[in-house]
Amino acid sequence: MAKLDRLGWADGISFSAYGVRVGLRVNDKAILKRLLTRLPPDSRPSDVRVVNHLYSLTGFANNADGRVRRFNLGYWNLARFARTRSFEDLLDQFESHLQLTVAEYAPRRVFVHAGVVGFKGRAIVIPGMSFSGKSTLVAELLRAGATYYSDEYAVIDERGRVHPYARDLRIRAESTGIERLRPEEFGAGIGSKPLRVGLVVSTNFKGGARWRPRELTQGKAVLELLANTVSARSQPEMALSFLPKALESARILKGARGEASEIVESILRSVPSA
């Protein structure tokens, strides 16, 4: 840390996200504004001097076409998490690493990799890791009238309620790669209050598959969510306390699906009223 401290930092901030205190320092004031756009939802400025995690980034936003191309570097506490020639790649790696850090170390929330929408006053939770197709299904549910909560994490509190994690949706497009889209582009609003879980849909895409889900017991459903819980190893007691409460009044369906648009009506019909 002493070696990092001597690098001469030009600017920095501290902030809190879901109870995790984070510090961020940079070598150039000009890049700080770009980094702030990549903070997790619900991040709030803080004036604390002692943080749980410290990010130190040396970035070169105009590092192109010169004779000397410098590496953009990112450190989390003492560990280097990024070394890249591309500043945009540094931004992406910082955003991803920071989200996982907050998800793992949040003291009063359990983060499950899942898409979440609200419908009829209840949450529909679609567990799955990144690029499992959950964002595509979330987008179709939004088009059908659901309210947006998240395409990355179901944030669950001690009462089993799901809170919004309303970052932009990441939709994979063949021609342009990953597109960042606002829920408003699907005609959807953003949820603001925590919801009880009404339905869990554990599914994966299989070309030509018909949606014929089976209903799971609560015990098996806890295992489905636990397999996608970021803090399952670091804070297992909290996960095993919060997840059963989240499923107390929920239906749990599991099965392969074809195109997301083909199963939306069936999913929405399966949601019990609040």
C-alpha positions as CSV (number, residue, x, y, z in Angstrom):
1,M,0.0,0.0,0.0
2,A,2.9,2.4,0.7
3,K,4.1,2.0,-2.9
4,L,0.6,2.8,-4.2
5,D,0.3,5.8,-1.9
6,R,3.4,7.3,-3.4
7,L,2.1,7.4,-6.9
8,G,0.7,10.9,-6.6
9,W,-3.1,10.8,-6.7
10,A,-4.8,13.9,-8.3
11,D,-8.3,13.4,-7.0
12,G,-10.6,11.0,-5.2
13,I,-13.9,10.5,-3.4
14,S,-15.5,8.2,-0.9
15,F,-19.0,6.8,-1.2
16,S,-21.4,4.2,0.2
17,A,-23.3,1.6,-1.7
18,Y,-25.7,-0.8,0.2
19,G,-23.7,-0.3,3.4
20,V,-20.3,-0.8,1.9
21,R,-17.9,2.2,2.3
22,V,-15.7,2.6,-0.8
23,G,-12.8,5.0,-1.6
24,L,-11.8,5.9,-5.1
25,R,-8.6,7.7,-6.1
26,V,-7.3,8.6,-9.6
27,N,-4.1,9.9,-11.2
28,D,-6.1,12.5,-13.3
29,K,-9.1,14.6,-12.3
30,A,-10.4,14.4,-15.9
31,I,-11.2,10.6,-15.6
32,L,-13.0,10.8,-12.3
33,K,-16.3,12.0,-13.9
34,R,-16.2,9.0,-16.3
35,L,-15.7,6.6,-13.4
36,L,-18.6,8.1,-11.4
37,T,-21.0,7.1,-14.1
38,R,-20.1,3.4,-13.4
39,L,-20.9,3.3,-9.7
40,P,-23.6,0.9,-8.5
41,P,-27.2,2.1,-8.2
42,D,-28.0,3.7,-4.8
43,S,-24.4,4.9,-4.4
44,R,-24.2,8.0,-2.2
45,P,-21.3,10.4,-1.5
46,S,-19.7,10.1,1.9
47,D,-17.2,12.1,3.9
48,V,-15.8,9.1,5.8
49,R,-12.0,8.9,6.0
50,V,-11.9,5.1,6.7
51,V,-13.4,2.9,4.0
52,N,-13.9,-0.9,3.6
53,H,-12.4,-1.0,0.2
54,L,-10.1,1.3,-1.8
55,Y,-9.9,1.5,-5.6
56,S,-6.8,3.2,-7.1
57,L,-6.9,3.8,-10.8
58,T,-4.3,5.2,-13.2
59,G,-6.1,5.9,-16.5
60,F,-5.3,7.6,-19.7
61,A,-8.5,8.6,-21.5
62,N,-6.7,10.0,-24.6
63,N,-4.1,7.2,-24.9
64,A,-4.4,6.6,-28.6
65,D,-2.2,6.9,-31.7
66,G,0.9,8.0,-29.8
67,R,4.3,6.5,-29.9
68,V,4.1,5.5,-26.2
69,R,0.8,3.8,-25.3
70,R,0.6,3.5,-21.6
71,F,-1.3,0.8,-19.6
72,N,-4.5,1.7,-17.7
73,L,-4.2,0.1,-14.3
74,G,-6.7,-0.7,-11.6
75,Y,-6.1,-1.8,-8.1
76,W,-8.6,-3.0,-5.5
77,N,-6.9,-2.6,-2.1
78,L,-3.5,-4.3,-2.8
79,A,-4.6,-6.5,-5.7
80,R,-4.4,-5.4,-9.3
81,F,-7.7,-6.2,-11.1
82,A,-7.0,-4.4,-14.5
83,R,-4.1,-3.9,-16.9
84,T,-5.2,-2.8,-20.3
85,R,-4.3,-0.4,-23.1
86,S,-8.0,0.5,-23.5
87,F,-9.4,3.1,-21.2
88,E,-13.0,1.9,-22.0
89,D,-11.9,-1.5,-21.0
90,L,-10.7,-0.1,-17.7
91,L,-14.1,1.5,-17.1
92,D,-15.9,-1.8,-17.8
93,Q,-13.5,-3.8,-15.6
94,F,-13.9,-1.3,-12.8
95,E,-17.7,-1.3,-13.0
96,S,-17.8,-5.1,-13.0
97,H,-15.3,-5.5,-10.1
98,L,-16.9,-2.8,-8.0
99,Q,-20.4,-4.3,-8.4
100,L,-19.1,-7.7,-7.3
101,T,-17.3,-6.2,-4.3
102,V,-20.5,-4.4,-3.1
103,A,-22.6,-7.6,-3.8
104,E,-20.2,-9.8,-1.7
105,Y,-19.6,-7.5,1.2
106,A,-23.0,-5.7,1.7
107,P,-23.7,-6.2,5.4
108,R,-27.5,-6.3,5.4
109,R,-28.4,-7.4,1.9
110,V,-28.0,-10.7,0.0
111,F,-27.3,-10.3,-3.8
112,V,-28.5,-13.0,-6.1
113,H,-27.5,-13.0,-9.8
114,A,-31.0,-12.5,-11.2
115,G,-33.2,-10.4,-13.3
116,V,-36.1,-8.9,-11.4
117,V,-39.4,-7.2,-12.5
118,G,-42.5,-6.2,-10.6
119,F,-45.9,-7.3,-11.6
120,K,-49.3,-7.1,-9.7
121,G,-47.4,-5.9,-6.6
122,R,-45.0,-8.9,-6.5
123,A,-41.5,-9.5,-7.7
124,I,-40.7,-12.0,-10.5
125,V,-37.1,-13.3,-9.9
126,I,-35.2,-14.9,-12.8
127,P,-31.9,-16.3,-11.4
128,G,-28.9,-16.8,-13.6
129,M,-25.3,-15.7,-14.2
130,S,-24.3,-13.0,-16.6
131,F,-25.1,-13.8,-20.3
132,S,-27.6,-16.6,-19.3
133,G,-30.4,-14.8,-21.1
134,K,-32.1,-13.3,-18.1
135,S,-31.8,-9.7,-19.5
136,T,-33.6,-10.7,-22.7
137,L,-36.4,-12.2,-20.7
138,V,-36.5,-9.1,-18.5
139,A,-36.8,-6.9,-21.6
140,E,-39.7,-9.0,-22.9
141,L,-41.5,-8.8,-19.6
142,L,-41.0,-5.0,-19.6
143,R,-42.6,-4.8,-23.0
144,A,-45.6,-6.7,-21.6
145,G,-46.2,-4.2,-18.8
146,A,-43.9,-5.2,-16.0
147,T,-41.9,-2.7,-13.9
148,Y,-38.2,-2.8,-14.0
149,Y,-36.1,-3.7,-10.9
150,S,-32.9,-5.2,-12.2
151,D,-31.2,-7.3,-14.9
152,E,-28.2,-8.3,-12.8
153,Y,-29.1,-8.7,-9.0
154,A,-32.0,-9.5,-6.8
155,V,-31.1,-7.5,-3.7
156,I,-32.8,-9.2,-0.8
157,D,-33.2,-7.8,2.8
158,E,-33.7,-9.6,6.1
159,R,-37.4,-9.7,5.6
160,G,-37.1,-11.5,2.3
161,R,-38.1,-8.4,0.2
162,V,-36.5,-7.6,-3.1
163,H,-35.1,-4.0,-3.6
164,P,-34.4,-2.2,-6.9
165,Y,-31.0,-2.4,-8.5
166,A,-31.9,-0.3,-11.5
167,R,-28.8,-0.1,-13.7
168,D,-29.2,0.1,-17.5
169,L,-30.1,-3.2,-19.1
170,R,-27.3,-5.0,-20.9
171,I,-28.7,-6.6,-24.1
172,R,-26.5,-8.7,-26.4
173,A,-26.8,-7.7,-30.0
174,E,-25.1,-9.6,-32.8
175,S,-24.0,-6.5,-34.8
176,T,-23.0,-4.1,-32.0
177,G,-22.1,-6.4,-29.0
178,I,-23.5,-5.3,-25.7
179,E,-26.1,-2.5,-25.8
180,R,-27.0,-0.5,-22.7
181,L,-30.7,0.4,-22.7
182,R,-32.8,2.3,-20.3
183,P,-36.1,0.6,-19.2
184,E,-38.0,3.6,-20.6
185,E,-37.0,2.4,-24.1
186,F,-39.2,-0.6,-23.4
187,G,-42.1,1.6,-22.2
188,A,-41.5,0.5,-18.6
189,G,-41.2,2.4,-15.3
190,I,-38.6,1.7,-12.6
191,G,-39.7,0.2,-9.3
192,S,-39.0,2.2,-6.1
193,K,-40.3,0.1,-3.2
194,P,-39.2,-3.4,-2.0
195,L,-41.5,-6.2,-3.1
196,R,-42.3,-9.7,-1.8
197,V,-41.3,-12.4,-4.2
198,G,-44.3,-13.8,-6.1
199,L,-42.6,-16.0,-8.7
200,V,-39.1,-17.5,-9.3
201,V,-38.4,-18.6,-12.8
202,S,-35.3,-20.8,-13.3
203,T,-34.8,-21.2,-17.0
204,N,-32.3,-21.5,-19.7
205,F,-32.6,-21.0,-23.5
206,K,-32.8,-24.1,-25.7
207,G,-33.6,-23.7,-29.3
208,G,-37.0,-25.1,-30.2
209,A,-37.9,-26.0,-26.6
210,R,-41.5,-25.7,-25.4
211,W,-42.1,-24.1,-22.0
212,R,-43.3,-26.9,-19.8
213,P,-41.9,-26.0,-16.4
214,R,-42.1,-28.1,-13.3
215,E,-42.8,-26.6,-9.9
216,L,-40.1,-26.8,-7.3
217,T,-40.3,-27.2,-3.5
218,Q,-39.1,-24.3,-1.4
219,G,-36.0,-26.3,-0.3
220,K,-34.9,-26.9,-3.9
221,A,-35.6,-23.3,-4.8
222,V,-33.3,-22.1,-2.0
223,L,-30.6,-24.2,-3.6
224,E,-31.3,-22.6,-7.0
225,L,-30.9,-19.1,-5.5
226,L,-27.9,-20.1,-3.4
227,A,-26.0,-21.3,-6.5
228,N,-26.4,-17.7,-7.8
229,T,-25.7,-15.8,-4.6
230,V,-22.5,-13.7,-4.6
231,S,-21.9,-14.0,-0.8
232,A,-22.7,-17.7,-0.5
233,R,-19.2,-18.5,0.6
234,S,-18.2,-15.4,2.5
235,Q,-21.5,-14.8,4.4
236,P,-23.4,-18.2,4.2
237,E,-25.3,-17.6,7.4
238,M,-26.9,-14.5,6.1
239,A,-27.8,-16.1,2.8
240,L,-29.4,-19.1,4.5
241,S,-31.4,-16.8,6.7
242,F,-32.7,-14.3,4.0
243,L,-33.4,-16.7,1.1
244,P,-36.0,-18.9,2.7
245,K,-37.9,-15.8,3.9
246,A,-37.9,-14.5,0.3
247,L,-39.6,-17.7,-0.9
248,E,-42.2,-18.0,1.8
249,S,-45.1,-17.1,-0.4
250,A,-43.6,-17.6,-3.9
251,R,-44.2,-20.1,-6.7
252,I,-41.1,-21.6,-8.2
253,L,-41.0,-22.8,-11.8
254,K,-38.1,-24.5,-13.6
255,G,-37.7,-25.5,-17.2
256,A,-36.0,-25.0,-20.6
257,R,-37.5,-22.3,-22.8
258,G,-37.4,-21.3,-26.4
259,E,-37.6,-17.6,-27.4
260,A,-38.2,-15.3,-24.5
261,S,-41.3,-13.7,-26.2
262,E,-43.0,-17.1,-26.3
263,I,-43.2,-17.6,-22.5
264,V,-44.0,-14.1,-21.3
265,E,-47.8,-14.5,-21.1
266,S,-47.4,-17.8,-19.2
267,I,-45.0,-16.2,-16.7
268,L,-47.3,-13.3,-16.0
269,R,-50.3,-15.6,-15.6
270,S,-48.4,-17.5,-13.0
271,V,-47.8,-14.6,-10.6
272,P,-50.0,-14.7,-7.5
273,S,-51.6,-11.4,-6.5
274,A,-50.1,-9.4,-3.6
